[in-house]
């Protein structure tokens, strides 16, 4: 009888543990109400812009480090985007910049925001990123590989910290420090806490210095995502929090079809963000799914011209639905994002006939003047 009681107790404990493990979408306190989220949307209207990185920077580190912060290029290129009618840019930060010089880093962010605001452009800041090279290093950044897409972009925090759960807390001061400093700054429209968590960088033996990604990465990314949301909620900024859905399940509305990371992200985001690099039909389906969550929507990455994902195809849909639209790339430069993702396997020796991302060359020559005319028409009228 005692044995049976012990077995029953163990079974009960096991059931509780299993149920706890099945609750990755549980809410962290202080998520915005739907009403507050829609008030935010009403205050900001239709927002359109680009993921902004100055053409002279290969990655987030070169963008923001003191020696390479290029205010002249930033001012010039932000002016060009304002001329098109853009009013929102998504901008990536990096934890190593905080570790290197937190006060100087905050001053440079403030300088950027001052310039951007003077052009009528608001900012969505990105704090962490699981995409591209997993071994970020401060100091002089590598030169771009010719004709290769994003050959120098780096993950934040990178594999050394991400792959060691005990080191995740090294990011706490960065997350809370940056958000707290700008928590009531109306130049910032929101916080994109973590770009594409669980995206994976394949090891390339040609470039071993770029390092190997974390094994079983989803476990570590999910752990860090939960901590990051918690730290951000403890600050409780006046701007909304979001983490974008980027994978492509059959549906984004039936939560059982989502990964634990995506379930958690969509359940804890104040406003719902997503990436859409497919054609118009695929994008429309994503939007229809996400509209069922009854929160404002932001498409924080799109534009892949070779996949019929163009401004002319996408922006009328985003405008019709009132969805904030942020394409990847503005002025072609060190990131080489005019070249497609396939440029890592396929050789190029000149600009592709159809640019993958980006709008202008550094001398302001556009990919297509008809595209510029279209952007001005839809954004300025």
VOPAGU-2260 file (C-alpha; in pm, 1 decimal, decimal comma):
REM VOPAGU-2260
SITE   aa  ch    i         X         Y         Z
SITE  UNK   A    0       0,0       0,0       0,0
SITE  UNK   A    1     282,7     238,7      90,5
SITE  UNK   A    2     454,9     149,8    -236,8
SITE  UNK   A    3     136,5     228,1    -428,7
SITE  UNK   A    4     104,5     563,5    -251,2
SITE  UNK   A    5     461,8     649,5    -335,4
SITE  UNK   A    6     400,8     556,3    -699,0
SITE  UNK   A    7      87,7     770,8    -705,8
SITE  UNK   A    8     277,8    1062,7    -558,5
SITE  UNK   A    9     559,9    1022,4    -809,1
SITE  UNK   A   10     308,4    1002,9   -1092,6
SITE  UNK   A   11     140,2    1319,1    -970,9
SITE  UNK   A   12     473,3    1504,2    -952,2
SITE  UNK   A   13     566,1    1379,3   -1299,0
SITE  UNK   A   14     238,2    1508,0   -1443,2
SITE  UNK   A   15     297,6    1850,4   -1286,2
SITE  UNK   A   16     649,4    1864,8   -1429,8
SITE  UNK   A   17     525,2    1769,3   -1775,1
SITE  UNK   A   18     255,2    2035,3   -1763,3
SITE  UNK   A   19     510,7    2297,5   -1661,4
SITE  UNK   A   20     727,5    2201,5   -1954,7
SITE  UNK   A   21     428,3    2235,7   -2186,0
SITE  UNK   A   22     372,7    2601,5   -2097,3
SITE  UNK   A   23     628,3    2787,1   -2310,2
SITE  UNK   A   24     365,2    3041,3   -2414,8
SITE  UNK   A   25     286,4    3152,8   -2057,7
SITE  UNK   A   26     264,4    3527,5   -2015,4
SITE  UNK   A   27     521,5    3740,7   -1839,4
SITE  UNK   A   28     357,4    4015,1   -1631,3
SITE  UNK   A   29     283,5    4359,9   -1772,3
SITE  UNK   A   30     208,6    4264,6   -2131,5
SITE  UNK   A   31      11,4    4546,7   -2290,3
SITE  UNK   A   32    -364,6    4511,0   -2328,5
SITE  UNK   A   33    -503,2    4500,2   -2680,8
SITE  UNK   A   34    -657,9    4841,6   -2619,3
SITE  UNK   A   35    -323,1    4997,2   -2529,2
SITE  UNK   A   36    -158,6    4838,9   -2834,6
SITE  UNK   A   37    -422,6    4984,4   -3067,5
SITE  UNK   A   38    -385,6    5325,9   -2906,1
SITE  UNK   A   39     -14,1    5306,1   -2987,5
SITE  UNK   A   40    -102,8    5220,0   -3348,3
SITE  UNK   A   41    -346,8    5511,9   -3367,5
SITE  UNK   A   42     -80,4    5750,5   -3237,6
SITE  UNK   A   43     175,4    5645,9   -3501,3
SITE  UNK   A   44     -35,0    5582,8   -3811,1
SITE  UNK   A   45     110,5    5396,2   -4108,4
SITE  UNK   A   46     484,8    5354,1   -4063,2
SITE  UNK   A   47     715,7    5263,7   -4351,8
SITE  UNK   A   48    1091,7    5250,3   -4377,2
SITE  UNK   A   49    1398,7    5034,6   -4393,9
SITE  UNK   A   50    1635,4    4829,7   -4182,0
SITE  UNK   A   51    1899,6    5098,8   -4163,9
SITE  UNK   A   52    2273,2    5035,1   -4162,7
SITE  UNK   A   53    2501,2    5303,7   -4311,3
SITE  UNK   A   54    2669,6    5194,3   -4633,2
SITE  UNK   A   55    3014,2    5239,2   -4473,9
SITE  UNK   A   56    2945,0    4977,0   -4202,2
SITE  UNK   A   57    2972,3    4601,8   -4255,6
SITE  UNK   A   58    2783,3    4521,1   -3935,5
SITE  UNK   A   59    2642,2    4650,5   -3606,5
SITE  UNK   A   60    2987,2    4689,4   -3449,1
SITE  UNK   A   61    3130,1    4903,1   -3728,0
SITE  UNK   A   62    2811,4    5110,1   -3724,3
SITE  UNK   A   63    2840,1    5204,5   -3355,6
SITE  UNK   A   64    3203,3    5185,6   -3241,2
SITE  UNK   A   65    3354,1    5527,1   -3173,6
SITE  UNK   A   66    3628,8    5500,4   -3436,9
SITE  UNK   A   67    3388,2    5409,4   -3717,0
SITE  UNK   A   68    3064,2    5585,9   -3622,1
SITE  UNK   A   69    3006,3    5775,4   -3949,2
SITE  UNK   A   70    2777,8    6068,3   -3869,3
SITE  UNK   A   71    2827,5    6229,1   -4210,6
SITE  UNK   A   72    2708,4    5919,2   -4398,0
SITE  UNK   A   73    2423,3    5864,0   -4152,1
SITE  UNK   A   74    2295,3    6220,0   -4203,4
SITE  UNK   A   75    2319,1    6195,4   -4581,8
SITE  UNK   A   76    2148,1    5857,8   -4609,3
SITE  UNK   A   77    1873,6    5941,6   -4360,3
SITE  UNK   A   78    1799,7    6250,7   -4568,8
SITE  UNK   A   79    1759,3    6030,6   -4876,1
SITE  UNK   A   80    1514,5    5804,9   -4696,0
SITE  UNK   A   81    1315,9    6105,3   -4573,4
SITE  UNK   A   82    1293,5    6230,8   -4932,4
SITE  UNK   A   83    1114,4    5906,9   -5021,8
SITE  UNK   A   84     862,5    5958,8   -4742,2
SITE  UNK   A   85    1001,1    5697,7   -4503,0
SITE  UNK   A   86     915,8    5759,8   -4137,7
SITE  UNK   A   87    1047,1    5450,7   -3953,6
SITE  UNK   A   88    1380,9    5269,8   -3946,7
SITE  UNK   A   89    1471,9    4947,8   -3771,7
SITE  UNK   A   90    1824,1    4965,7   -3627,7
SITE  UNK   A   91    2042,0    4692,6   -3473,6
SITE  UNK   A   92    2252,0    4733,7   -3159,9
SITE  UNK   A   93    2501,4    4490,0   -3001,1
SITE  UNK   A   94    2583,7    4386,7   -2644,9
SITE  UNK   A   95    2960,6    4410,7   -2698,8
SITE  UNK   A   96    2922,4    4783,4   -2759,7
SITE  UNK   A   97    2773,8    4818,9   -2410,8
SITE  UNK   A   98    3059,6    4617,5   -2260,4
SITE  UNK   A   99    3316,4    4825,3   -2446,5
SITE  UNK   A  100    3189,9    5173,7   -2357,7
SITE  UNK   A  101    2833,0    5196,6   -2229,5
SITE  UNK   A  102    2828,3    5574,5   -2186,9
SITE  UNK   A  103    2981,2    5643,2   -2526,4
SITE  UNK   A  104    2746,7    5389,9   -2685,6
SITE  UNK   A  105    2440,7    5559,8   -2535,6
SITE  UNK   A  106    2566,8    5899,9   -2654,1
SITE  UNK   A  107    2604,5    5770,5   -3010,0
SITE  UNK   A  108    2255,7    5616,9   -3002,5
SITE  UNK   A  109    2124,5    5951,9   -2881,3
SITE  UNK   A  110    2310,1    6127,8   -3162,9
SITE  UNK   A  111    2160,8    5890,4   -3418,4
SITE  UNK   A  112    1810,6    5943,2   -3277,2
SITE  UNK   A  113    1857,4    6319,4   -3289,0
SITE  UNK   A  114    1952,4    6304,9   -3657,2
SITE  UNK   A  115    1675,0    6061,4   -3740,5
SITE  UNK   A  116    1409,9    6260,4   -3556,0
SITE  UNK   A  117    1518,7    6576,2   -3739,5
SITE  UNK   A  118    1430,9    6396,6   -4065,1
SITE  UNK   A  119    1089,6    6288,0   -3936,0
SITE  UNK   A  120    1199,1    5926,7   -3888,7
SITE  UNK   A  121    1121,0    5718,2   -3578,9
SITE  UNK   A  122    1328,3    5417,4   -3470,1
SITE  UNK   A  123    1262,4    5054,9   -3376,1
SITE  UNK   A  124    1570,0    4925,7   -3190,1
SITE  UNK   A  125    1686,3    4561,7   -3209,3
SITE  UNK   A  126    1884,6    4432,1   -2910,7
SITE  UNK   A  127    1982,6    4070,7   -2991,4
SITE  UNK   A  128    2027,8    3873,4   -3312,7
SITE  UNK   A  129    2083,4    3504,2   -3393,5
SITE  UNK   A  130    2171,8    3556,1   -3761,5
SITE  UNK   A  131    2501,5    3516,4   -3952,5
SITE  UNK   A  132    2842,5    3488,2   -3788,9
SITE  UNK   A  133    2847,0    3352,0   -3433,9
SITE  UNK   A  134    3180,8    3494,1   -3312,9
SITE  UNK   A  135    3154,2    3874,6   -3287,8
SITE  UNK   A  136    3471,9    4063,8   -3201,9
SITE  UNK   A  137    3525,4    4426,5   -3109,1
SITE  UNK   A  138    3779,3    4640,8   -3288,4
SITE  UNK   A  139    3851,4    4667,0   -3657,5
SITE  UNK   A  140    3595,4    4466,0   -3853,2
SITE  UNK   A  141    3684,5    4248,3   -4154,2
SITE  UNK   A  142    3656,5    4380,6   -4506,3
SITE  UNK   A  143    3357,6    4243,0   -4696,9
SITE  UNK   A  144    3403,1    3937,4   -4914,0
SITE  UNK   A  145    3350,9    4062,8   -5270,0
SITE  UNK   A  146    3002,5    3996,3   -5408,6
SITE  UNK   A  147    2895,5    3793,5   -5100,3
SITE  UNK   A  148    2575,7    3875,3   -4909,6
SITE  UNK   A  149    2628,2    3991,8   -4548,4
SITE  UNK   A  150    2976,7    3843,3   -4519,7
SITE  UNK   A  151    3050,8    4037,0   -4200,8
SITE  UNK   A  152    2723,0    4058,5   -4009,5
SITE  UNK   A  153    2752,2    3918,0   -3657,3
SITE  UNK   A  154    2524,1    3757,8   -3403,1
SITE  UNK   A  155    2446,9    3916,9   -3068,2
SITE  UNK   A  156    2549,4    3793,2   -2819,9
SITE  UNK   A  157    2724,6    3522,8   -3025,0
SITE  UNK   A  158    2794,5    3158,8   -2951,7
SITE  UNK   A  159    3027,3    3200,0   -2650,8
SITE  UNK   A  160    2758,4    3361,4   -2436,6
SITE  UNK   A  161    2449,2    3210,8   -2596,6
SITE  UNK   A  162    2576,0    2852,9   -2563,6
SITE  UNK   A  163    2646,1    2888,5   -2190,9
SITE  UNK   A  164    2325,7    2949,6   -1993,0
SITE  UNK   A  165    2527,0    3064,5   -1691,7
SITE  UNK   A  166    2661,5    3352,4   -1901,2
SITE  UNK   A  167    2321,1    3477,4   -2016,5
SITE  UNK   A  168    2308,0    3705,0   -1713,5
SITE  UNK   A  169    2604,8    3896,4   -1854,4
SITE  UNK   A  170    2347,3    4054,0   -2087,1
SITE  UNK   A  171    2115,3    4177,3   -1813,8
SITE  UNK   A  172    2283,2    4515,2   -1766,0
SITE  UNK   A  173    2292,6    4572,1   -2142,7
SITE  UNK   A  174    1924,1    4491,3   -2195,8
SITE  UNK   A  175    1800,2    4683,0   -1893,9
SITE  UNK   A  176    2051,2    4965,3   -1930,3
SITE  UNK   A  177    1967,3    5052,6   -2290,5
SITE  UNK   A  178    1590,6    5017,1   -2247,2
SITE  UNK   A  179    1590,0    5214,4   -1922,4
SITE  UNK   A  180    1790,6    5499,1   -2076,1
SITE  UNK   A  181    1536,4    5543,1   -2357,2
SITE  UNK   A  182    1226,1    5406,6   -2181,9
SITE  UNK   A  183    1031,1    5731,4   -2222,4
SITE  UNK   A  184    1190,9    5857,8   -2542,6
SITE  UNK   A  185     926,5    5926,6   -2806,6
SITE  UNK   A  186    1186,9    5901,8   -3083,8
SITE  UNK   A  187    1173,2    5525,4   -3027,9
SITE  UNK   A  188     850,5    5350,4   -3131,4
SITE  UNK   A  189     934,8    5008,7   -2988,6
SITE  UNK   A  190    1184,8    4743,0   -2886,0
SITE  UNK   A  191    1250,0    4442,9   -3110,0
SITE  UNK   A  192    1416,1    4235,5   -2841,5
SITE  UNK   A  193    1561,6    3945,7   -3040,5
SITE  UNK   A  194    1591,2    3906,8   -3418,1
SITE  UNK   A  195    1519,2    3558,6   -3555,9
SITE  UNK   A  196    1594,4    3357,5   -3240,7
SITE  UNK   A  197    1715,0    3006,9   -3330,9
SITE  UNK   A  198    1831,0    3097,6   -3680,1
SITE  UNK   A  199    2143,1    2893,1   -3748,5
SITE  UNK   A  200    2473,1    2982,3   -3916,3
SITE  UNK   A  201    2621,0    2692,1   -4111,3
SITE  UNK   A  202    2994,7    2649,1   -4066,5
SITE  UNK   A  203    3197,0    2740,6   -4374,8
SITE  UNK   A  204    3543,3    2575,5   -4379,5
SITE  UNK   A  205    3666,6    2849,5   -4615,2
SITE  UNK   A  206    3627,9    3101,9   -4332,0
SITE  UNK   A  207    3696,1    2917,6   -4004,5
SITE  UNK   A  208    3755,9    3243,1   -3814,1
SITE  UNK   A  209    3382,6    3311,6   -3836,1
SITE  UNK   A  210    3332,0    3021,4   -3598,3
SITE  UNK   A  211    3074,4    2751,7   -3532,5
SITE  UNK   A  212    2722,7    2809,4   -3412,0
SITE  UNK   A  213    2575,4    2667,5   -3091,6
SITE  UNK   A  214    2464,9    2303,3   -3094,4
SITE  UNK   A  215    2098,9    2250,9   -2998,9
SITE  UNK   A  216    2065,7    2624,9   -3041,6
SITE  UNK   A  217    1688,9    2643,3   -2994,7
SITE  UNK   A  218    1725,4    2541,2   -2628,9
SITE  UNK   A  219    1967,6    2823,9   -2554,0
SITE  UNK   A  220    1788,3    3081,7   -2768,6
SITE  UNK   A  221    1457,4    3005,0   -2596,3
SITE  UNK   A  222    1618,7    3034,3   -2254,5
SITE  UNK   A  223    1773,3    3370,3   -2343,4
SITE  UNK   A  224    1450,5    3493,4   -2503,7
SITE  UNK   A  225    1255,2    3433,5   -2183,3
SITE  UNK   A  226    1517,6    3611,8   -1974,2
SITE  UNK   A  227    1525,6    3905,3   -2215,6
SITE  UNK   A  228    1149,8    3952,8   -2205,5
SITE  UNK   A  229    1160,5    3937,0   -1826,1
SITE  UNK   A  230    1436,4    4198,7   -1800,6
SITE  UNK   A  231    1255,7    4427,4   -2043,1
SITE  UNK   A  232     926,7    4393,0   -1852,8
SITE  UNK   A  233    1103,7    4483,7   -1529,3
SITE  UNK   A  234    1200,9    4814,7   -1691,6
SITE  UNK   A  235     843,8    4853,7   -1824,3
SITE  UNK   A  236     918,5    5108,9   -2099,9
SITE  UNK   A  237     654,4    5333,3   -2251,4
SITE  UNK   A  238     716,7    5169,8   -2591,0
SITE  UNK   A  239     591,2    4821,5   -2689,3
SITE  UNK   A  240     800,5    4504,7   -2692,2
SITE  UNK   A  241     803,5    4260,4   -2983,2
SITE  UNK   A  242     989,7    3959,4   -3120,1
SITE  UNK   A  243     921,9    3870,5   -3481,9
SITE  UNK   A  244     794,4    3544,1   -3626,2
SITE  UNK   A  245    1023,3    3441,1   -3909,9
SITE  UNK   A  246     987,9    3066,5   -3969,7
SITE  UNK   A  247     730,3    2937,9   -4217,0
SITE  UNK   A  248     490,8    2681,1   -4069,5
SITE  UNK   A  249     165,9    2606,0   -4251,5
SITE  UNK   A  250      -9,5    2856,5   -4029,5
SITE  UNK   A  251      83,9    3122,8   -3776,2
SITE  UNK   A  252    -252,4    3123,7   -3604,0
SITE  UNK   A  253    -286,3    2766,0   -3475,0
SITE  UNK   A  254     -41,3    2777,7   -3187,7
SITE  UNK   A  255      19,7    2402,5   -3195,7
SITE  UNK   A  256     189,6    2453,6   -3533,1
SITE  UNK   A  257     437,8    2702,3   -3386,3
SITE  UNK   A  258     770,9    2624,5   -3225,9
SITE  UNK   A  259     799,3    2688,1   -2849,1
SITE  UNK   A  260    1001,8    3001,2   -2928,3
SITE  UNK   A  261     734,8    3139,1   -3162,1
SITE  UNK   A  262     454,7    3051,6   -2919,7
SITE  UNK   A  263     632,7    3243,3   -2646,8
SITE  UNK   A  264     713,3    3538,3   -2872,9
SITE  UNK   A  265     359,4    3582,4   -3003,4
SITE  UNK   A  266     210,4    3541,0   -2654,6
SITE  UNK   A  267     435,3    3803,2   -2496,7
SITE  UNK   A  268     472,6    4065,5   -2770,1
SITE  UNK   A  269     269,5    4383,0   -2721,8
SITE  UNK   A  270     252,2    4427,7   -3098,5
SITE  UNK   A  271     303,0    4140,4   -3343,0
SITE  UNK   A  272     596,3    4152,8   -3583,8
SITE  UNK   A  273     692,9    3915,8   -3862,9
SITE  UNK   A  274     921,4    3867,7   -4162,6
SITE  UNK   A  275     787,9    3810,6   -4513,0
SITE  UNK   A  276    1022,8    3729,1   -4799,1
SITE  UNK   A  277     775,2    3521,6   -5000,8
SITE  UNK   A  278     542,5    3629,1   -5280,7
SITE  UNK   A  279     220,2    3825,0   -5240,9
SITE  UNK   A  280       1,9    3518,3   -5185,2
SITE  UNK   A  281     228,1    3379,0   -4913,0
SITE  UNK   A  282     244,0    3718,3   -4745,6
SITE  UNK   A  283    -131,4    3768,8   -4758,4
SITE  UNK   A  284    -178,9    3428,7   -4592,1
SITE  UNK   A  285      62,2    3524,1   -4312,5
SITE  UNK   A  286    -123,5    3848,9   -4255,1
SITE  UNK   A  287    -461,0    3675,0   -4242,5
SITE  UNK   A  288    -323,5    3436,5   -3980,6
SITE  UNK   A  289    -171,1    3710,9   -3768,3
SITE  UNK   A  290    -474,6    3940,0   -3783,2
SITE  UNK   A  291    -654,6    3683,4   -3568,2
SITE  UNK   A  292    -435,3    3783,1   -3272,2
SITE  UNK   A  293    -608,0    4125,0   -3277,1
SITE  UNK   A  294    -295,4    4333,1   -3227,0
SITE  UNK   A  295    -116,7    4584,1   -3452,8
SITE  UNK   A  296     115,2    4419,2   -3706,2
SITE  UNK   A  297     463,9    4515,8   -3821,6
SITE  UNK   A  298     646,7    4348,4   -4108,1
SITE  UNK   A  299    1002,6    4410,8   -3992,4
SITE  UNK   A  300    1174,1    4246,6   -4290,4
SITE  UNK   A  301    1072,5    4208,9   -4653,6
SITE  UNK   A  302    1204,0    4281,8   -5007,9
SITE  UNK   A  303    1351,0    3994,7   -5207,0
SITE  UNK   A  304    1301,8    4107,3   -5564,4
SITE  UNK   A  305    1400,9    3774,8   -5718,5
SITE  UNK   A  306    1109,8    3611,5   -5535,6
SITE  UNK   A  307     856,4    3868,0   -5660,8
SITE  UNK   A  308     875,3    4033,8   -5319,8
SITE  UNK   A  309     895,6    4394,1   -5441,6
SITE  UNK   A  310     779,5    4732,2   -5320,2
SITE  UNK   A  311     520,3    4747,4   -5597,2
SITE  UNK   A  312     376,1    4409,7   -5495,3
SITE  UNK   A  313     396,2    4439,5   -5117,1
SITE  UNK   A  314     337,1    4800,0   -5015,3
SITE  UNK   A  315     -20,7    4829,8   -5148,3
SITE  UNK   A  316    -113,5    4526,5   -4936,1
SITE  UNK   A  317      62,2    4664,5   -4627,2
SITE  UNK   A  318    -104,1    5001,5   -4678,4
SITE  UNK   A  319    -448,0    4843,7   -4723,5
SITE  UNK   A  320    -402,9    4653,4   -4397,2
SITE  UNK   A  321    -231,7    4937,3   -4208,5
SITE  UNK   A  322      73,6    4719,0   -4143,0
SITE  UNK   A  323     404,6    4888,3   -4065,9
SITE  UNK   A  324     649,1    4788,0   -4340,7
SITE  UNK   A  325    1027,8    4780,1   -4298,6
SITE  UNK   A  326    1227,2    4645,4   -4592,5
SITE  UNK   A  327    1581,3    4512,9   -4569,3
SITE  UNK   A  328    1850,9    4745,0   -4693,4
SITE  UNK   A  329    1874,6    5103,6   -4810,9
SITE  UNK   A  330    2207,4    5219,5   -4955,9
SITE  UNK   A  331    2418,3    4936,2   -5095,0
SITE  UNK   A  332    2752,9    4915,5   -4922,7
SITE  UNK   A  333    2973,2    4690,6   -4715,5
SITE  UNK   A  334    2693,9    4446,1   -4629,4
SITE  UNK   A  335    2663,8    4351,1   -4998,8
SITE  UNK   A  336    2294,7    4277,5   -4958,7
SITE  UNK   A  337    2227,4    4367,9   -5321,5
SITE  UNK   A  338    2352,9    4012,6   -5376,1
SITE  UNK   A  339    2119,9    3720,4   -5294,8
SITE  UNK   A  340    2158,9    3475,4   -5007,0
SITE  UNK   A  341    2277,5    3222,2   -5267,0
SITE  UNK   A  342    2594,9    3428,3   -5322,7
SITE  UNK   A  343    2756,7    3215,2   -5051,4
SITE  UNK   A  344    2738,9    2922,5   -5293,5
SITE  UNK   A  345    2704,4    3095,0   -5631,9
SITE  UNK   A  346    2982,9    3314,8   -5772,0
SITE  UNK   A  347    2918,7    3673,5   -5882,8
SITE  UNK   A  348    3160,5    3917,7   -6042,3
SITE  UNK   A  349    2936,9    4224,7   -6076,7
SITE  UNK   A  350    2607,8    4368,9   -5956,6
SITE  UNK   A  351    2319,5    4130,2   -6025,7
SITE  UNK   A  352    2068,1    4241,5   -6284,8
SITE  UNK   A  353    1798,0    4221,3   -6018,9
SITE  UNK   A  354    1911,5    4346,8   -5679,1
SITE  UNK   A  355    1814,6    4127,3   -5385,8
SITE  UNK   A  356    1780,4    4406,8   -5123,8
SITE  UNK   A  357    1873,6    4777,3   -5111,3
SITE  UNK   A  358    1745,9    5079,7   -5303,4
SITE  UNK   A  359    2039,6    5308,5   -5391,1
SITE  UNK   A  360    2411,0    5288,2   -5467,3
SITE  UNK   A  361    2632,1    5515,9   -5253,7
SITE  UNK   A  362    2620,4    5785,9   -5526,1
SITE  UNK   A  363    2237,5    5775,1   -5505,6
SITE  UNK   A  364    2194,6    5583,1   -5830,3
SITE  UNK   A  365    1875,8    5381,1   -5776,9
SITE  UNK   A  366    1817,7    5019,2   -5867,1
SITE  UNK   A  367    1517,4    5134,9   -6067,9
SITE  UNK   A  368    1389,7    5491,5   -6105,6
SITE  UNK   A  369    1036,1    5356,6   -6153,1
SITE  UNK   A  370    1065,8    5203,1   -5805,7
SITE  UNK   A  371    1169,2    5540,8   -5661,5
SITE  UNK   A  372     873,0    5707,9   -5832,0
SITE  UNK   A  373     640,8    5441,7   -5690,2
SITE  UNK   A  374     775,8    5484,1   -5337,0
SITE  UNK   A  375     728,5    5860,1   -5346,0
SITE  UNK   A  376     377,7    5818,8   -5483,9
SITE  UNK   A  377     258,3    5572,7   -5218,5
SITE  UNK   A  378     444,1    5727,2   -4923,6
SITE  UNK   A  379     404,4    6098,1   -4989,4
SITE  UNK   A  380      45,2    6105,5   -5113,1
